[in-house]
Amino acid sequence: MTDIFGHVFAPIPILMVTLGAGLIAILQTGPQAAASAFAALRPLLTARPDEERDNARALLFRVEAVAELKGLARTDRLKTAHPFCAQALHTLANASDLDHFALWIRQAIADRRARHERVIAFWSAIADAAPAMGMAGTIIGLIGMFAAMRDPATIGPSMALALMTTLHGMILANAIAGPIANRLASLSARELEWQRALADRMIAIAANEPAMLRRPMPREVA
């Protein structure tokens, strides 16, 4: 049994598939996306988009109350742990007019969506490339096997390489990179949904502030 696990987790097939698929993903998405993709593994496990949505809704009630009683300039004194919400409060309190705030928050959400898409694209590229790298390892193993048919002692290692790279390509694509990409896509959709709702409500709150109505609100870009 130990020998079987030793062959299954042999380092050479794992490195061939992992490094090959990773290199292809970096070439497709860029090194910056790769760095962000690995940094996203932490929120992959710790993100709580439903809890963040509920906290954002509660924050909006507080923003409405402060804006009504003391004006928008005091909303940046509200406390929130989420960086996006904190920056939105600061910008809302210090914006010179409605145009400025509306453009900023919509662009901030668009930038977040673009960053999420680059990270998801990296893991999707690994999931796409891993089976191909596994097949490449299989071909290399078969070539080594057929090239040394006269020496039976070399057939086993070459065949093992051929089979193990295929296995590791399937594991990397379907059990690691693919699920990570899908999970990140789901988290991104849920996060951006509540952030868009937050943005729309904050714009509506700002529209009720006379000092913010110096110019008309811009149309939302699709």
N, C-alpha and C positions, 0 to 999 in steps of 0.2 A: 504493500500500500504506500509506503514511504517512497519507493522508487517511482510509482505512478505520479504522485504529487510532485516529485522532483522533476520529472519530465514535463508535466503540465505547466509548472511555473519556472521553467528554464529561462534565464535572463535574456539570452540572445533572441528568441522569437518575440518576447515581450518588447524588448528595445527596438527591434526592427519595425514592429507595427506601431508602437507608440510614438517613436521619434519620427517615423515617416509620415504618419497622419498629422502629427503636430506641425511638422515643417510645411506640409501642404496647407494647413489651416492658417499658419502665419503668412504664407505667401498670398493667400486669398484675402485675408482680413487685415493684415498688418501687425507689427509687434505691439503697438499700443493696445489694440483690441485683445491680443493675447494676455497682456498684463492685466487688463480690466477683467478678462474672463476668469482668470484664476482668483482675482480679488473678489469676484462675485460668488465664489463658493461659500464664503461666510454668510452673506444674507440668504443664500440658497437654503440654509438650515435654520436661520434665525428670523427671517422676515415674517411679519404678522400683518399682512395687508388689511384684513378685516378689522383688527384692533386699531390700526392706523386710521382706517376710514371712520370708525366710531369716534376716535379722539379728534379727528378733523371736524366732524359734525358738531361735537361738543364745543370745539374752539370757535366755530362760526357763531354759535349762540352768544358766546362771550364777546366776540368782535362786534356783533350787532348791538349788544347792550352798551359797550363802551363807546361805540360810534354815535349812538343815539344820545347818550348822557354827556359825553365829554368831547366827542369829535374824533375823526380818524387819526389825528396827530398823536393820540394817546394809545392807539392800538398796539404800537410796538413795545409797550410795557407788559403786554400779556406774555406769559411764559409757555413755551412748548418745546418738547424734546426733539421734534422732527425738524431736520435742517431745512427742508423745502418750506414748511409752514412758518418757521422762524424768519426765513428770508422774505417770504410773502408778506408777513406782518410788517417787517421793517420797510419794505418797498411801498406798501400801502400807506404807511404813516408818513413817509417822506416824499411820495410822488407829487409832482407839481400839478398834475391834472389827470383826468381819467384816461386819456390817450396813453400817457406814459406808463401807467400801471397795467392797463389792459395789454399793451404790446409786450411789456416785460414778462408778465406771467404766462402769456401764451407762448412766447419764445422759450421761456424756461422749461415749459412742459414739452415743447417740441425737441429741445436739446436733450432732455432726459429720455424721451422716446428713441432718439437717434443713438444715444449711448447704449440703451438696452438692446437695440437691434444689432449693434456691432458685436456685443457680447454673445447674444444668441446665435449670430451668424458664425462666430468662431466655433462654438460647440457643435453646431450643425455641420460645419465643414469637417470637423474631426469624425463625426458620425458617418458622413458620406465617404470620407477617405479611408477609414479603417478597414472596411471589407476589401477595398482595392489593394491596400498594403498587405493584407493577409493573403490575398491571391498572388501578389508578387512574391511573397515568401514561399508560397506553395510551388510556384514555378521554379524558383531558385532551388528548392529542395529536390524537385523532380529532375532538374537538370543534373544536380550533383549525383542523384541516384543512378540515372541512366549513364552518366559519364564513367561510373565506377562499377558497372555491372559485373565485371570480372572479379571484383573483390567483395564477397558477401558481407564482410565486416563493416563496410561503409554504407550498405544499403539502409540499415536500421536508422542511424543518425540522420541521414538525408530524408528518409520518409518521416521521421519524427518532426524534423524542421518543417516539412511541407504541411503536415497536419496541424502542428501547434500554431503556426502563423495564421492559418485559417481560423482556428478556434479563438485566438486572441483578437483577431480582427472583428469577429462576431461579438465577442464580449465587450470590447471597447465601444463598438457602434451601438449595440442594443441594450447593454446593461450599464453603461457609464455615460458616454457623451450624449446619446440620444435622450435618455431620461433627464439629464441636466438641462439640455436645451429646452425640452418641453416644460420642465418645472420653471425655468427662468421666464419663458414666454407667458406662462400662466400668471406668475407673480407680477410681471411687467404690466399685463393687461389690467389686472385688478388694482395695481398701484396707480396707473395712469387714469383709470376710471374715476377714482375718488379725488385725484388731484385736479382733473378737469371740472368735476362738480364743485370743488372748493374754489377754483378760479372763477367759474361762472357766478357763484354766490358772492364772492368778494367784489367782483365787478358790479354786481347789482347793488351791493351795500355802498360802494363808492359812488355810484350814480345818484344816490340820495343825499350826497354831501354837496352843498352848494359850491364850496370852494374847489371841488373837483370837476365842475362842469364848465370849465373855461373853453373847452373845445368839444366837439361831438366825439362820441366813442367810435373807434374804427371798426369796420366790418371784419368779422372773423375770417381768416384765410383758411380755406378748406385744405 
